[in-house]
């Protein structure tokens, strides 16, 4: 299966000089956890974790800072015709959960949530090799989720916010 079959498009983006307050408003409006930062091309990604880390480290005045001061700059991307296996490998290798999809330009974004939603819409996914439970298993001991990552990802549970196993 190719990444373009699972990605979300169009991608919600912000300019590097937008404030964190504006970027957070965009994320809340669109009910998403990240925005791709674009100039003439994708230059970074800003996630909820990036914003929370910045607020924790710098205090509440951080919201007027420019996105480019807080975004993750080492942007890891994937191509639309790359395989789902390759996307999962990149996520695991880079300890990330979101990959901008870039062809000749930014065409989408693919996340672990995209995979989970894709297969829950398709009915039973127990036998599918890309089912959410198997995606987590293929990721192995995903650093952000610990040894039970496959259960957390497959059930849509964030282990850090839940004590259920």
Beta strands, then each sheet from edge to edge (+ up, - down):
strand 1: 13-14
strand 2: 34-38
strand 3: 42-47
strand 4: 77-78
strand 5: 98-102
strand 6: 106-111
sheet 1: 1+ 2+ 3-
sheet 2: 4+ 5+ 6-
end
